[in-house]
């Protein structure tokens, strides 16, 4: 694992991103898996699951993200999604989505 300046432990660089792939292309979709911290079954709580889906299906999210399919499981969320505007890239949109959920105290997600 590589070492980064200013960080005393090695960190894993996300090798699942394809070099040269157009994550800001409006014509491409990506299969995405987002998991909860420590794979805890947080989405088994119906109230929390409804809150996550309300955020995912909100007008603000759908204005930026092309969401074709999703599946919410007890400890993870599958998405088939892309961007609507080439000014944005998918990793940034997913980071914004997870930050909004974390800000509201729902949970922390990691993108795999």
N, C-alpha and C positions, 0 to 999 in steps of 0.2 A: 504494500500500500504506500502511496506517496506521502511525503511530508510537505507541509506548507509553511512558509515563513510566518512566525508569530503564533503558531499553533503547535504545541509540544507533542501532540499525538498524531499518528498517521490517520488519514481520513480516506474513505473510499470515494473515488470519483465515480459518478454515475455512468457506467459503461453502457447503459441501455439506450442512451440517446445516440442516434445514428449521425455520424459526421456527414455534413453536406445535405442532410434531409431538410426539406422546407417546412419547418414547424410553423411558419407564418403563411403558408399557402392556403388559399380559400378553397382549393379543390381537393385537399387531402384530409382524410380522417385518421385518427390514431386510436388504438385500443389502450385504455389507461386503467390501471388498478391503483386505488388509493386505500391504504390500510390505516387502522387506528393504532395508537401507541400500544405496544406490547400485544397487539392483536386481541385486545379486550373486546368482548361482544357488546359494544356500546349501542349499536343500532337495534339491539333486541328491545330496547326501551322505545315504545311506540311514539311517545311524545318527542323524543330526540330524533327519531327517524323522520317524523313528519316535518320537524324544523329543518333538517338537512335537505329534504326534498323540496321544501318551500324555497329555500335559498337557491338550490340548483335550478329550479323551474321558474325562478323569478324573472321578471321582464329585464332587470338589469343584467343578469347573467346571460340570458338568451339573446340579448342585443349584441353581445360580444362573442359568444360561443355557439357554434353549430352543434347541437346535441342531437344525435341520431338515435341513441339507445343508452339505457342505463339499467343497472341491477344493483339494488342495495341488499347486501348480505349482513349478517350480524356483526362482522368485524371488518368489512371492507366494502368498497364501492367500485363497481366496474362502469366505465364510460366508453362510449364510442363518440368521439367529439373532434371538432376542428375549430378554426377561427373563422369569423365572418368578415373581418377586415385585415388586409395584409400588413397594416401598421402594428398589429399585435402578434405575438407568438404564443403558442399553446402553453409552454412552461410558465410564462409570465401570468397568463390567465388562470392557470391552475393554482399558482402561488397566491394570487389575489383571492381566489375562491376559498382556499384553505385558511388564509389570513382572516378573512371575514368571519368564517366559522369559529376560529380560535378567539377572535376578538369578542365575539358574543358568548364565549365561555362554553361552547358546545363540546369541543374536543380538539385534539391535534391529529392531523392526518399526515401520512407520508406518501409520496408518489413513488411507485415502483416502476 
